[in-house]
Amino acid sequence: MTQLRFDLARLPDEASLFRTEVRAFLAETLADFPADRRSYTWMGSDPAFSRKMAERGWIGMTWPKRYGGGERSAFERYVVLEEMLAAGAPVGAHWVADRQSGPLLLKYGSEAQRREILPGVCRGETFFCIGMSEPDSGSDLASIRTRAERVDDGWRINGTKLWTSGAPHCAYMIALVRTTVVEGQKHAGLSQLLVPLDRDGIEIRAIQDLAGNRHFCEVTFTDAIVPEDAVIGEEGGGWAQVMAELAYERSGPERYLSCHPLLTELVRHLGDEAGTGARERTALGRQVAHLATLRQMSVAVAGLLDRGASPALEAAVVKDLGGVYEQDLPGIVQSLVREAPRTDDGASDLQRVLAHLMQNAPSFSLRGGTREVLRGIIARGLGLR
Ligand SMILES: Cc1cc2nc3c(=O)[nH]c(=O)nc-3n(C[C@H](O)[C@H](O)[C@H](O)COP(=O)(O)OP(=O)(O)OC[C@H]3O[C@@H](n4cnc5c(N)ncnc54)[C@H](O)[C@@H]3O)c2cc1C
């Protein structure tokens, strides 16, 4: 039976020292940043904030210097991510490029693609979105129908991508497309294309979610042409590459820190309350224990990724457990503080953050792969099905 690899990894001392610098930056830069905006964390986009991080060298910070990176360690990067999320910093603009598109290009991209694209990402100027899901193809990703056909001047793309987060502010999408139809083998014939979103024939339409936000989009391709060298890695090798990409997408600290500003507000609230007793302390302690364990598991995956492994199974475990933790938190908070979620003028910070997360947390077990699908991957990985 396959073993899960969650080696106990400890952040090295220099990474911990670096934490002080990151906290000082955040205290200064986000001094007046309101609590309810903090609750968006990596779903909150602010290109100016991304550029401030870039000036510090905190985007693409582990990448080679020849592509604009900082050649810092994966653990130092982990510290930056943790602190940004814990503070609720608006890191969404560059998040996908830093987390998965850049690493994917480093792993599979051509030298020309890396030299052209990565320096702009490191400067906080070039943002990416994820072109995987389509109408009727989400969990069953290999059933995608967007086609790219070879033409004289490159590839002609036709089809629709759906739920594409942040597309309007992105220069590029990495799109999973079908370049060859192989009868009876849906995982074959898929390729990843580097798609500049300013091309003719590409239409981006924002979709309003249940909470009234407009962060994801429908992106339609009608005879859109991208150059011959837009293929990332191997033509037809898209399935293996996309699986490697999902390991980056599923294991990071955003999978258990999306709700952290709510935990911060809870601690603040309970600290101020005269009536805080054993029930509240026990509940809070339980949440912190979960958090510490999730962090340990996520750091272990960061170590595996840093050593060049593709820990898709462990990443699925982190995302699933992180999602359970995050989705439980709003209900737990409400039962402890007996305050209703509110967003009106008289609402407290805690009520505003609670209102945001009550409405948005249900989506946490959908984005990046649904709970049921992750559990299927885990069961298969462990040889249980
Ligand atoms: C906030 C948010 C942001 C997103 N951003 C992006 C993005 O930037 N780019 C992108 O490409 N996609 C994005 N997505 C899409 C996301 O990846 C899909 O919604 C997800 O993969 C599920 O696909 P679906 O919506 O088609 O649902 P379906 O796959 O139709 O699933 C419907 C239900 O059936 C269940 N189900 C499906 N198959 C199985 C199975 N084999 N076994 C058991 N149960 C099953 C699912 O768990 C789910 O409950 C985003 C989604 C959300 C919510």
The ligand as a Tripos MOL2 file, in Angstrom:
@<TRIPOS>MOLECULE
LIG
   53    58     1     0     0
SMALL
NO_CHARGES

@<TRIPOS>ATOM
      1 C1        -14.3790   29.9340   -6.0860 C.3       1 LIG1
      2 C2        -14.0300   29.0710   -7.2630 C.ar      1 LIG1
      3 C3        -12.9700   29.4320   -8.0770 C.ar      1 LIG1
      4 C4        -12.6230   28.6320   -9.1770 C.ar      1 LIG1
      5 N1        -11.6020   29.0180   -9.9850 N.ar      1 LIG1
      6 C5        -11.2790   28.2660  -11.0620 C.ar      1 LIG1
      7 C6        -10.2300   28.6850  -11.9480 C.ar      1 LIG1
      8 O1         -9.6090   29.7330  -11.7440 O.2       1 LIG1
      9 N2         -9.9680   27.9150  -13.0270 N.ar      1 LIG1
     10 C7        -10.6300   26.7460  -13.2910 C.ar      1 LIG1
     11 O2        -10.2990   26.0780  -14.2580 O.2       1 LIG1
     12 N3        -11.6390   26.3260  -12.4710 N.ar      1 LIG1
     13 C8        -11.9830   27.0630  -11.3780 C.ar      1 LIG1
     14 N4        -13.0060   26.6590  -10.5440 N.ar      1 LIG1
     15 C9        -13.7890   25.5000  -10.9250 C.3       1 LIG1
     16 C10       -13.6130   24.2750  -10.0330 C.3       1 LIG1
     17 O3        -12.3610   23.6750  -10.2530 O.3       1 LIG1
     18 C11       -14.7860   23.3400  -10.3430 C.3       1 LIG1
     19 O4        -15.9620   23.9830   -9.9050 O.3       1 LIG1
     20 C12       -14.6540   22.0060   -9.6730 C.3       1 LIG1
     21 O5        -13.5790   21.2850  -10.2010 O.3       1 LIG1
     22 C13       -15.9420   21.1810   -9.7900 C.3       1 LIG1
     23 O6        -16.3440   21.0910  -11.1160 O.3       1 LIG1
     24 P1        -17.8720   21.4240  -11.5290 P.3       1 LIG1
     25 O7        -18.1970   22.7730  -11.0020 O.co2     1 LIG1
     26 O8        -17.9980   21.1880  -12.9850 O.co2     1 LIG1
     27 O9        -18.7620   20.3950  -10.7080 O.3       1 LIG1
     28 P2        -19.0160   18.8610  -11.0720 P.3       1 LIG1
     29 O10       -17.7410   18.2230  -11.4760 O.co2     1 LIG1
     30 O11       -20.1730   18.7770  -12.0020 O.co2     1 LIG1
     31 O12       -19.4280   18.2850   -9.6590 O.3       1 LIG1
     32 C14       -20.7720   18.3940   -9.1320 C.3       1 LIG1
     33 C15       -20.8530   17.5540   -7.8870 C.3       1 LIG1
     34 O13       -20.6740   16.1650   -8.2230 O.3       1 LIG1
     35 C16       -19.6270   15.6020   -7.4350 C.3       1 LIG1
     36 N5        -18.8590   14.6460   -8.2460 N.ar      1 LIG1
     37 C17       -18.3890   14.8290   -9.4970 C.ar      1 LIG1
     38 N6        -17.6930   13.7360   -9.9020 N.ar      1 LIG1
     39 C18       -17.6790   12.8740   -8.8590 C.ar      1 LIG1
     40 C19       -17.1060   11.5750   -8.6480 C.ar      1 LIG1
     41 N7        -16.3780   10.9740   -9.5980 N.pl3     1 LIG1
     42 N8        -17.2970   10.9960   -7.4420 N.ar      1 LIG1
     43 C20       -18.0410   11.5970   -6.4780 C.ar      1 LIG1
     44 N9        -18.6180   12.8180   -6.6290 N.ar      1 LIG1
     45 C21       -18.4370   13.4580   -7.8020 C.ar      1 LIG1
     46 C22       -18.7450   16.7660   -7.0600 C.3       1 LIG1
     47 O14       -17.9960   16.4930   -5.8810 O.3       1 LIG1
     48 C23       -19.7720   17.8820   -6.8520 C.3       1 LIG1
     49 O15       -20.3130   17.8140   -5.5610 O.3       1 LIG1
     50 C24       -13.3740   27.4500   -9.4510 C.ar      1 LIG1
     51 C25       -14.4420   27.0900   -8.6170 C.ar      1 LIG1
     52 C26       -14.7840   27.8920   -7.5460 C.ar      1 LIG1
     53 C27       -15.9340   27.4850   -6.6800 C.3       1 LIG1
@<TRIPOS>BOND
     1     1     2 1
     2     2     3 ar
     3     2    52 ar
     4     3     4 ar
     5     4     5 ar
     6     4    50 ar
     7     5     6 ar
     8     6     7 ar
     9     6    13 1
    10     7     8 2
    11     7     9 ar
    12     9    10 ar
    13    10    11 2
    14    10    12 ar
    15    12    13 ar
    16    13    14 ar
    17    14    15 1
    18    14    50 ar
    19    15    16 1
    20    16    17 1
    21    16    18 1
    22    18    19 1
    23    18    20 1
    24    20    21 1
    25    20    22 1
    26    22    23 1
    27    23    24 1
    28    24    25 2
    29    24    26 1
    30    24    27 1
    31    27    28 1
    32    28    29 2
    33    28    30 1
    34    28    31 1
    35    31    32 1
    36    32    33 1
    37    33    34 1
    38    33    48 1
    39    34    35 1
    40    35    36 1
    41    35    46 1
    42    36    37 ar
    43    36    45 ar
    44    37    38 ar
    45    38    39 ar
    46    39    40 ar
    47    39    45 ar
    48    40    41 1
    49    40    42 ar
    50    42    43 ar
    51    43    44 ar
    52    44    45 ar
    53    46    47 1
    54    46    48 1
    55    48    49 1
    56    50    51 ar
    57    51    52 ar
    58    52    53 1
@<TRIPOS>SUBSTRUCTURE
     1 LIG1         1 GROUP 0 **** ****
